[in-house]
Amino acid sequence: MNSTRKDARQELASFLRARRGEVSPSQVGLLVGTRKVPGLRREEVAQRAGISVDYYTRLEQGRLPAPSGGVLDSLANALLLDPDQRDYLRRLADRAPARRRQPRRQTVPETVQALLSDLENTPAYVLGRFMDVLAWNDLAVELFTDFAQVPEVQRNFLHLTFLDPEARERLPDWDQSAGECVAYLRMDAGRYPNDPRLAALVAELSERSSEFHHWWTTHRVASGAFGVKHVRHPDVGDIRLSWQLLTIAQDPEQSLVVLIPADQESRRRLAALRGAASEHTTSDTP
């Protein structure tokens, strides 16, 4: 069997097993009774999806090609999948060897670079595939880290979140933030199968962080477009920021992330940070 097709089958199988283990029998009107493991049994999923137990078992074992769209919908209903999980399930099922992609270097459009510079009062940065940080403004540097001093191969929010102690200290809600980042990356894995950059990133993080390895194996997925980020800055204290992700038209694989203070105290502290950023810029000017 082609290795690409085999990998896709195994990922689909792992995803089904992970989701089955998360559904409580009581959620689907079944008696809990005495169970050795949490979640639904295979025969219960098969019955809810209207397929044979043998067929579902072979899907979970990675022994069958992806099912039809109708069966995927039935499985999604049976496993109570949310919209992001349904999207991911279909992306796994749609994989094919012909879709192997060649990596290409991402370049931020000049107009977006100019926009970043003009956003003097708003922290902002550009994310590429797999949460690579492609560009940023001065206030984002003050808020997170000096991205220019980070080696390009490590200039990635997952790399910073899991492997940079200083970055971790700046995230009071680290568990939530880190778990969400892994879920976003898992969704990217469905969009960009067999990408060597993704494989290298997952391998490094899995080897160096047991927390990443644990979350990666849960196969949880999400596609975040907005939210709230809590940052603890060593100079000005805690700042809560509402963030919004905006897709860049010239390259839909890039997104501009802007962060706005979520409350008045955060607004005051961000203003203080902005003053520090202005001083740094002035002192750096010859």
Contacts in CASP RR format, 6 or more apart in sequence:
PFRMAT RR
TARGET T0000
AUTHOR 0000-0000-0000
METHOD contacts of the structure
MODEL  1
MNSTRKDARQELASFLRARRGEVSPSQVGLLVGTRKVPGLRREEVAQRAG
ISVDYYTRLEQGRLPAPSGGVLDSLANALLLDPDQRDYLRRLADRAPARR
RQPRRQTVPETVQALLSDLENTPAYVLGRFMDVLAWNDLAVELFTDFAQV
PEVQRNFLHLTFLDPEARERLPDWDQSAGECVAYLRMDAGRYPNDPRLAA
LVAELSERSSEFHHWWTTHRVASGAFGVKHVRHPDVGDIRLSWQLLTIAQ
DPEQSLVVLIPADQESRRRLAALRGAASEHTTSDTP
2 97 0 8 1.000
4 95 0 8 1.000
4 96 0 8 1.000
4 97 0 8 1.000
4 100 0 8 1.000
4 193 0 8 1.000
4 194 0 8 1.000
5 65 0 8 1.000
5 95 0 8 1.000
5 96 0 8 1.000
5 97 0 8 1.000
7 193 0 8 1.000
7 194 0 8 1.000
8 66 0 8 1.000
8 92 0 8 1.000
8 95 0 8 1.000
8 193 0 8 1.000
9 62 0 8 1.000
9 63 0 8 1.000
9 64 0 8 1.000
9 65 0 8 1.000
9 66 0 8 1.000
10 62 0 8 1.000
11 92 0 8 1.000
11 189 0 8 1.000
11 219 0 8 1.000
12 59 0 8 1.000
12 62 0 8 1.000
12 66 0 8 1.000
12 89 0 8 1.000
12 92 0 8 1.000
12 93 0 8 1.000
13 59 0 8 1.000
13 60 0 8 1.000
13 61 0 8 1.000
13 62 0 8 1.000
14 217 0 8 1.000
14 219 0 8 1.000
15 88 0 8 1.000
15 89 0 8 1.000
15 92 0 8 1.000
15 219 0 8 1.000
16 59 0 8 1.000
16 60 0 8 1.000
16 75 0 8 1.000
16 79 0 8 1.000
17 60 0 8 1.000
18 217 0 8 1.000
18 218 0 8 1.000
18 219 0 8 1.000
18 220 0 8 1.000
19 79 0 8 1.000
19 81 0 8 1.000
19 85 0 8 1.000
19 219 0 8 1.000
20 39 0 8 1.000
20 40 0 8 1.000
20 42 0 8 1.000
20 45 0 8 1.000
20 60 0 8 1.000
20 79 0 8 1.000
21 37 0 8 1.000
21 38 0 8 1.000
21 39 0 8 1.000
21 40 0 8 1.000
22 38 0 8 1.000
22 39 0 8 1.000
23 39 0 8 1.000
23 40 0 8 1.000
23 79 0 8 1.000
23 80 0 8 1.000
24 32 0 8 1.000
24 38 0 8 1.000
24 39 0 8 1.000
25 31 0 8 1.000
25 32 0 8 1.000
25 33 0 8 1.000
25 35 0 8 1.000
25 39 0 8 1.000
25 40 0 8 1.000
25 44 0 8 1.000
26 32 0 8 1.000
27 80 0 8 1.000
28 40 0 8 1.000
28 44 0 8 1.000
28 48 0 8 1.000
28 80 0 8 1.000
30 40 0 8 1.000
30 44 0 8 1.000
35 41 0 8 1.000
40 48 0 8 1.000
40 79 0 8 1.000
42 53 0 8 1.000
42 56 0 8 1.000
42 57 0 8 1.000
42 60 0 8 1.000
43 53 0 8 1.000
45 56 0 8 1.000
45 75 0 8 1.000
45 78 0 8 1.000
45 79 0 8 1.000
46 52 0 8 1.000
46 53 0 8 1.000
46 55 0 8 1.000
46 56 0 8 1.000
46 57 0 8 1.000
47 53 0 8 1.000
48 74 0 8 1.000
48 77 0 8 1.000
48 78 0 8 1.000
49 56 0 8 1.000
49 71 0 8 1.000
49 74 0 8 1.000
49 75 0 8 1.000
49 77 0 8 1.000
49 78 0 8 1.000
50 74 0 8 1.000
50 78 0 8 1.000
51 71 0 8 1.000
51 74 0 8 1.000
51 75 0 8 1.000
55 64 0 8 1.000
58 64 0 8 1.000
59 67 0 8 1.000
66 72 0 8 1.000
66 92 0 8 1.000
66 93 0 8 1.000
66 94 0 8 1.000
66 95 0 8 1.000
67 75 0 8 1.000
67 93 0 8 1.000
69 90 0 8 1.000
69 93 0 8 1.000
72 89 0 8 1.000
72 90 0 8 1.000
72 93 0 8 1.000
75 81 0 8 1.000
75 89 0 8 1.000
76 85 0 8 1.000
76 86 0 8 1.000
76 89 0 8 1.000
79 85 0 8 1.000
81 89 0 8 1.000
84 187 0 8 1.000
84 221 0 8 1.000
84 222 0 8 1.000
84 223 0 8 1.000
85 221 0 8 1.000
87 187 0 8 1.000
87 221 0 8 1.000
87 223 0 8 1.000
88 186 0 8 1.000
88 187 0 8 1.000
88 190 0 8 1.000
88 221 0 8 1.000
91 190 0 8 1.000
91 191 0 8 1.000
92 190 0 8 1.000
95 190 0 8 1.000
95 193 0 8 1.000
99 193 0 8 1.000
99 194 0 8 1.000
100 193 0 8 1.000
100 194 0 8 1.000
101 192 0 8 1.000
101 193 0 8 1.000
101 194 0 8 1.000
101 195 0 8 1.000
103 195 0 8 1.000
103 196 0 8 1.000
103 197 0 8 1.000
106 128 0 8 1.000
106 129 0 8 1.000
106 132 0 8 1.000
106 134 0 8 1.000
106 251 0 8 1.000
106 253 0 8 1.000
106 254 0 8 1.000
108 126 0 8 1.000
108 134 0 8 1.000
108 135 0 8 1.000
108 248 0 8 1.000
108 254 0 8 1.000
109 248 0 8 1.000
109 250 0 8 1.000
109 251 0 8 1.000
111 250 0 8 1.000
112 126 0 8 1.000
112 135 0 8 1.000
112 248 0 8 1.000
112 250 0 8 1.000
112 254 0 8 1.000
112 256 0 8 1.000
113 135 0 8 1.000
115 124 0 8 1.000
115 256 0 8 1.000
116 124 0 8 1.000
116 125 0 8 1.000
116 126 0 8 1.000
116 135 0 8 1.000
116 136 0 8 1.000
116 137 0 8 1.000
116 256 0 8 1.000
117 137 0 8 1.000
119 137 0 8 1.000
119 139 0 8 1.000
119 258 0 8 1.000
120 137 0 8 1.000
120 138 0 8 1.000
120 139 0 8 1.000
120 274 0 8 1.000
121 139 0 8 1.000
121 274 0 8 1.000
122 137 0 8 1.000
122 139 0 8 1.000
122 258 0 8 1.000
122 259 0 8 1.000
122 260 0 8 1.000
123 137 0 8 1.000
123 139 0 8 1.000
123 140 0 8 1.000
123 142 0 8 1.000
123 143 0 8 1.000
123 241 0 8 1.000
123 258 0 8 1.000
123 259 0 8 1.000
123 270 0 8 1.000
124 136 0 8 1.000
124 137 0 8 1.000
124 139 0 8 1.000
124 140 0 8 1.000
124 256 0 8 1.000
124 257 0 8 1.000
124 258 0 8 1.000
124 259 0 8 1.000
125 133 0 8 1.000
125 134 0 8 1.000
125 135 0 8 1.000
125 136 0 8 1.000
125 137 0 8 1.000
125 140 0 8 1.000
125 147 0 8 1.000
125 256 0 8 1.000
125 257 0 8 1.000
126 133 0 8 1.000
126 134 0 8 1.000
126 135 0 8 1.000
126 136 0 8 1.000
126 248 0 8 1.000
126 254 0 8 1.000
126 255 0 8 1.000
126 256 0 8 1.000
126 257 0 8 1.000
127 133 0 8 1.000
127 134 0 8 1.000
127 157 0 8 1.000
127 245 0 8 1.000
127 254 0 8 1.000
127 255 0 8 1.000
127 257 0 8 1.000
128 134 0 8 1.000
128 253 0 8 1.000
128 254 0 8 1.000
128 255 0 8 1.000
129 188 0 8 1.000
129 192 0 8 1.000
129 195 0 8 1.000
129 197 0 8 1.000
129 198 0 8 1.000
129 253 0 8 1.000
130 156 0 8 1.000
130 158 0 8 1.000
130 185 0 8 1.000
130 188 0 8 1.000
130 192 0 8 1.000
130 195 0 8 1.000
130 197 0 8 1.000
130 198 0 8 1.000
130 201 0 8 1.000
131 156 0 8 1.000
131 157 0 8 1.000
131 158 0 8 1.000
131 181 0 8 1.000
131 184 0 8 1.000
131 185 0 8 1.000
131 188 0 8 1.000
132 155 0 8 1.000
132 156 0 8 1.000
133 147 0 8 1.000
133 150 0 8 1.000
133 155 0 8 1.000
133 156 0 8 1.000
133 157 0 8 1.000
134 254 0 8 1.000
136 147 0 8 1.000
138 277 0 8 1.000
138 280 0 8 1.000
138 281 0 8 1.000
139 270 0 8 1.000
139 273 0 8 1.000
139 274 0 8 1.000
139 277 0 8 1.000
140 147 0 8 1.000
140 259 0 8 1.000
141 147 0 8 1.000
141 148 0 8 1.000
141 277 0 8 1.000
142 233 0 8 1.000
142 273 0 8 1.000
142 274 0 8 1.000
142 276 0 8 1.000
142 277 0 8 1.000
142 280 0 8 1.000
143 231 0 8 1.000
143 233 0 8 1.000
143 239 0 8 1.000
143 259 0 8 1.000
143 273 0 8 1.000
144 160 0 8 1.000
144 167 0 8 1.000
144 170 0 8 1.000
144 231 0 8 1.000
145 160 0 8 1.000
145 164 0 8 1.000
145 166 0 8 1.000
145 167 0 8 1.000
147 155 0 8 1.000
150 160 0 8 1.000
154 160 0 8 1.000
154 163 0 8 1.000
156 201 0 8 1.000
157 181 0 8 1.000
158 181 0 8 1.000
158 182 0 8 1.000
158 185 0 8 1.000
158 201 0 8 1.000
158 205 0 8 1.000
158 212 0 8 1.000
159 201 0 8 1.000
159 204 0 8 1.000
159 205 0 8 1.000
160 167 0 8 1.000
161 167 0 8 1.000
161 168 0 8 1.000
161 171 0 8 1.000
161 174 0 8 1.000
161 177 0 8 1.000
161 178 0 8 1.000
161 181 0 8 1.000
162 168 0 8 1.000
162 178 0 8 1.000
162 205 0 8 1.000
162 208 0 8 1.000
162 209 0 8 1.000
162 211 0 8 1.000
162 212 0 8 1.000
163 205 0 8 1.000
163 208 0 8 1.000
163 209 0 8 1.000
168 174 0 8 1.000
169 232 0 8 1.000
170 231 0 8 1.000
170 232 0 8 1.000
170 233 0 8 1.000
170 234 0 8 1.000
171 177 0 8 1.000
171 178 0 8 1.000
171 230 0 8 1.000
171 231 0 8 1.000
171 232 0 8 1.000
172 230 0 8 1.000
172 232 0 8 1.000
172 238 0 8 1.000
173 230 0 8 1.000
177 229 0 8 1.000
177 230 0 8 1.000
178 211 0 8 1.000
178 212 0 8 1.000
178 215 0 8 1.000
179 215 0 8 1.000
179 220 0 8 1.000
180 222 0 8 1.000
180 224 0 8 1.000
182 212 0 8 1.000
182 215 0 8 1.000
182 216 0 8 1.000
182 220 0 8 1.000
183 215 0 8 1.000
183 220 0 8 1.000
183 221 0 8 1.000
183 222 0 8 1.000
184 222 0 8 1.000
184 223 0 8 1.000
184 224 0 8 1.000
185 198 0 8 1.000
185 201 0 8 1.000
185 202 0 8 1.000
185 216 0 8 1.000
186 216 0 8 1.000
186 219 0 8 1.000
186 220 0 8 1.000
186 221 0 8 1.000
187 221 0 8 1.000
187 222 0 8 1.000
187 223 0 8 1.000
188 198 0 8 1.000
189 198 0 8 1.000
189 202 0 8 1.000
192 198 0 8 1.000
202 216 0 8 1.000
205 212 0 8 1.000
205 213 0 8 1.000
205 216 0 8 1.000
206 212 0 8 1.000
206 213 0 8 1.000
206 216 0 8 1.000
224 245 0 8 1.000
225 244 0 8 1.000
225 245 0 8 1.000
226 242 0 8 1.000
226 243 0 8 1.000
226 244 0 8 1.000
226 245 0 8 1.000
227 242 0 8 1.000
227 243 0 8 1.000
227 244 0 8 1.000
228 240 0 8 1.000
228 241 0 8 1.000
228 242 0 8 1.000
228 243 0 8 1.000
228 262 0 8 1.000
229 240 0 8 1.000
229 241 0 8 1.000
229 243 0 8 1.000
229 259 0 8 1.000
230 238 0 8 1.000
230 239 0 8 1.000
230 240 0 8 1.000
230 241 0 8 1.000
231 238 0 8 1.000
231 239 0 8 1.000
231 240 0 8 1.000
231 241 0 8 1.000
232 238 0 8 1.000
232 239 0 8 1.000
233 239 0 8 1.000
233 269 0 8 1.000
233 273 0 8 1.000
235 272 0 8 1.000
235 273 0 8 1.000
235 276 0 8 1.000
236 269 0 8 1.000
236 270 0 8 1.000
236 272 0 8 1.000
236 273 0 8 1.000
236 276 0 8 1.000
237 269 0 8 1.000
238 266 0 8 1.000
238 269 0 8 1.000
239 261 0 8 1.000
239 266 0 8 1.000
239 269 0 8 1.000
239 270 0 8 1.000
239 273 0 8 1.000
240 261 0 8 1.000
240 262 0 8 1.000
240 263 0 8 1.000
240 266 0 8 1.000
241 259 0 8 1.000
241 260 0 8 1.000
241 261 0 8 1.000
241 262 0 8 1.000
241 266 0 8 1.000
241 270 0 8 1.000
242 259 0 8 1.000
242 260 0 8 1.000
242 261 0 8 1.000
242 262 0 8 1.000
243 257 0 8 1.000
243 258 0 8 1.000
243 259 0 8 1.000
243 260 0 8 1.000
244 257 0 8 1.000
244 258 0 8 1.000
244 260 0 8 1.000
245 255 0 8 1.000
245 256 0 8 1.000
245 257 0 8 1.000
246 255 0 8 1.000
246 256 0 8 1.000
246 257 0 8 1.000
246 258 0 8 1.000
247 254 0 8 1.000
247 255 0 8 1.000
248 254 0 8 1.000
248 255 0 8 1.000
248 256 0 8 1.000
261 267 0 8 1.000
261 270 0 8 1.000
END
